[in-house]
Amino acid sequence: MEEKLMSRKKPSFPVNDRLHKYLEKYNRATTIHVFYDDLLRFSGSIVVYDQNDEDTLWVRCYYSDSERVEIDESLKQVYTILHSDGSDDSLPYLNIDAIDYCTFGNSKPFRIRVRNTLNDSFTYFYVKIADASRIYGLEFEHILSPNRINFLVYKETLIEEHIAGIPGDVFIQEKLPLCNDRAKTQIAKQFVKFNERCTIRLLGDMRSYNYVVIPTHDFDHVEYTIRAIDFDQQCYEGNLKVYRPQFFKENFKMVELVTEKLESSSIEQYRKEERSLLAKRMINAQSRFKELVRCMINDHVSTPKNVKMLRKDLYLFTNDMKFKRAKTMGQILRTALEFVKRNYENVNIKKRRV
């Protein structure tokens, strides 16, 4: 199914001057002493297996002694810039436990495990190639979703924080069957809202391993949320179905859950809720949102063929003539978001008149 929906490989798009200025203005740009290419110089690696002895598609990298000391110090500095004020005060208490390289997918990231030696707690961050479409995806996530996200860009290198949660594919296989009816209904609701959010903001390829399910204990029950963790497919593909998680076979169990647990009226209610929340976020972050959209309108993060295909699909989906005039993915996204915002404002105007 995915072969028909998606291109075999998405290229990486460079960060242009306009986007770089935006990143500087909003403290996303920085200076670091280690680059993605530096980490590629590992001298050996071993496969990383999970607790069930399954290949995780990550390999643990090893470097020569002379390079490892310099790389470790640079990565600890990156961690303090990402999570603190960048000072050297905490460096003596940090240790780089592991540098893992992913052999799967487009971005081929490095995953860095950092441990605080004072309390033995640890966290991760990722080093990736600075792909403009991924950066747009991260920034739109920060502005338009319920979540905030930290990332940094320096030249051709992207530093991205780790998003904690249970990978969607693991949750569906191992955790979902153990959930009670109330929990399953709540998960179905969250999948509807997640599906709507991805569709509106054109975040594609949300197969189950590209999002996490986050359980939160609340008094006598557990609440669940769903959060994207991969932003590689922001406004690239031409097929509208790529931006609707419900159409990926990996999410079949989630779709089945929605059908089983929710009435049509409830599904529509949750979709409206998500559209309204997204419109409110656009209004509340109007200045930053408009700046980012202007950057994307003047950028090229897809192919002319994909632009033509997506604007046609969206016109047929919404009957909004403005999609026909869109010439870039930025214009398509702006039209999609303004369509949602306009409908939200029209409803509020009618309410005030009543």
N, C-alpha and C positions, 0 to 999 in steps of 0.2 A: 504493500500500500504506500509506504513512504517513498519508494523509488518513483512512483507516479506523481506524488505530491511535490517532491523537492528535488532540487538540483543535486548532482552527485557531490559537488564541492563548491563551497562559497569562498570567493577570494577575500583577502584582507585589504581593507581600504585605508590609505594613509590619513593622518590627522592634518587637515589644512590649517592655514594661518588663522582663519576666522574662528574655527572651533578651538584652536589653541588659546586664543585670546579669551574666549569664553571660559575655558578651563582655568586660566590664570585668575580671572575675575572672581570666580567662585571657589578658589583655593583647592582646585583639583590638580593643578600642575605643581611639580616640585623638582628638586634636584637630588639625584641618588647616585651612588657609586658602583652600582651593579646593574647590568643589563640582561635582558632575556638571552641574548647571544652568549654572554659569559657563562651562563648555566648550562649551555649546550656542550661545553668542553669537558664533560665528565669522562673519566678514564675507564669506568666500568659500571655495571648495574646488575641488580637481581630482581626477580619478579616479586611483587607484593601480593600475598594471598590474604583473603579474609578469614574470619573465624571458622568458616566451613571448608577451608582449604580450596576455595574457588579463586581463580585468577581475577584480580581486580582491574586489570588492564593498566595498572600503574607499575612502574619500575623504580626501585630505590637507587639513587645515583651516588657514585663515589668519585672523589676528585683526588688529585695528587696533594700531598701534604702542604706544599708551598701555596697552591691555589686555594685549598680548603680554608686556611686561616683567614685569608683576605676576603673570600666569599662569605664566610660566617660573620665576620665583623660588619660587612656591608649589609647583609640581610638583617642583622639585629638593628642596625641604624634605620633601615626601611621600616621595620616593625614599630619603632618608636615614633617615626613620622606619621605612620598610618593611624596609630592608636593613642598617641600622646602628643607632646609638644616638640618631639624631635631631639630633646636634650640627651646628653650622654650619661645622665645620672643612673639610669636603670640598666645600662649595658652590662655591667659586671654580673647582674643577676639573671641574665638571659642566656639561653643555650639553644643552638640550632640542632634539634634532635635528628631531623631527617630532611632530605631534599628528594622529592619524588617527581617523576616525569610521566605524564599521561600519554600513552601511545594511541589513544582512541579519539576520534572527533577532529574538528577543524582547527581548534585553537592550540592543541598540544601544550597545555599549561604545565608549569612546575608548581607543586604544592609544598609549601615550607611549613614544617612543624616547629613551633617556638615554645620552649618550656621556661617557666619562671622557677629558678632553682630555690627560691625562698619557701615556696609552698607546694612545689611540684605540680602546679597546674599548667596546662598547655593549651595552645590554640593554633590555628592555621592561617596562612594567607597565600595568595597565588600570584605568580609572576607569569605574564602573558605578553604576546605581541600586541601593541597598541593599534587595534583595529577600530576605525572610526565608527562603524555600525554598532559594534559592541559598546563603545563609549556612549553613543546616543541611547542605546538600550538601558545602560546603567543609570544614566542621568534621568531618563523618563521614568524609570522605576523609582528613583528617589523623589521625583516631583509628583507623580500621578498615582502611585500605589500607597497602601497603608504603611509601607515599610521605608526605612531610611537605609542608605548603603554608603559605605566608605570606599573610595578608590583614588588612586593617584596615577598621574601620567608624567613620564619623562622621556622625551624624544620618541623612540620606537618601543618603549616598554610600558606596560600597564601593570599596576599593582592593585590587587582586588582582595577585599576582606572575605573571610570565610562566612558562609551563611549556614548556621547550625540547623539541623532538622533530620528527619528520617527520609532518605531518598525515596521518591514516589514508588519506584518499582519494588523496592524492599518492603515498603509499607503495604502495598497492594498484595504482595505474596505472603508476607509473614504476620502482619499486624491486623489488617482489615478483617480476616476471618474470625478473629478473637473479639472484635468489637460487638457491643450489645446494640439493640435496635435504635436506642436514642442516639448513640454515637454515630451509627451509620447514617441516620437522617441528617445529623449535623455535618458530617463529612460530605454528603451529597449536596447540601446547601452550599458549602464552601467551594465545591468543585464547580457549581453553576456560576458563582461569583468570580472565581478564578478564570473560568472559560470566557466570561463576558469581558473581564478586564484585559485579557490577552488580545481578544478580538478587536476591541475598541482602539487600543494603542498599538496594534499591529506588531505584537511580539510573537514570533513564530517558533515552531519546533518545540512545543512543550510536551514532548514525549515524557513518559513517567520518570525517566532518569534525569530529566532536566528541571525538575522541581522537587521541593521537599515538603513533607507534611510535618507540622509542628504541633505536638500535643502540649496543652497548658492545663495544669491542675487548678480547678476552681471549686472550692468548697468540697462537695461530695461527688463531683463528676469531672470529666476531662473535656476541654474544648479543643477543637482542631482548626488550624489554619493551613492554607496552602500558599507556598511562596516560590516564585521562579528563582533559579540559581544560575541559569545560563542565558546570556543576552546576546549571543552570537547572531541570532536570526531576527534582529530588529529591522523591519522594513526592507528585506532583500528579495524574498520569493514573490512570484507573480500570482500564485494560486491562493485565493482567499482562505481555503480550507487549512492551509499551513498555519494560519493565525487562530485557528479554532481547535483547541486541545481535544475536543470531543471526536474529531475525525481520525485520531491516531489509534491504531489497534492496541498499543500498549496501555491505553486509557479505557479499554472496553469495560473493565470491571467497574470503573468509576461511573461511566455512562449508564451501565446496567443498574448501578445503585441509585442514580438519579431517577431513572424510570420506575424503579421499584418503590422508592421511598417518598417521592414528591409528586403532588398533583400539578397539572399544567398551570393552574392559577398561581401556585406557590413558586414555580420556576420563573414565571413572568414577574412576580413580585420581587424576587431576589435579583433578577436582571435589572429591573428598574432601580432598585436600591444601589446597585453597583454603578450604574450610569450616573445617578444623582451624586454619589460620593466623588466620582471622578470629575464631574463638572465643578463641584465645589472646590476640589483641589486645584483645578485649572484657574479658577477665579481667585483663590487665595494666594497662588504663586504666579500671578498673571505676568509680572515683569520678567521673571526668570524663564518662565515657560515660553513666552514670546521670543526672547533672545535665542533660546535653544532651537525653536522651530525655524527661525530665520537662518540660523547656521545650517540646518539640515536642508532647507529649501535651496540653498546655494551650494550644496554639496552633492556628490554622486556616490551613492552607497548601494547601487544596484545596476541592472542592465536596462537599456531601453525596452527590450522585449518584456521583462518582468514588470516595468512601470505600466506599459500598455495593457498587459493582462490583468494586473491588479485593479487599475482604475475602472476597467470594464466590469470586473466581478463586483466591485463595490457599487458601481452605478446600478447594476441589476439587483443588488442586495438592498439598496436604499432608495432608488429612484431619484437621487440627488444629482442634478445636472452638473454641479460644480466638480464632480469627480472627472467628468469628461475633459475638463480644461486643465487638469493637473499634468505637469510635465516632468516632475521629479517625485521621488518617494517622499521628500519633505512636504511637498504640496499635497500629496495624497493623505499623509498623516494629519496635516493641519485641517484638511477638509473633513476627515473622519471625526476628529476631536471637536471641531466647531459644530458639526452636525449634532453631536451629543449635547454640547453646551447650549446650543440654540434651542433644542427641544426642552431642556431643563428650564431655561429662562422663560420660555413661552408658557409652560405649566405654571410657573410662579406668578407670571403676569395675570393669567386667568384666575388664579386663586385670590390675588389682591383685588381684582375687579368684583369678585363675588362677595 
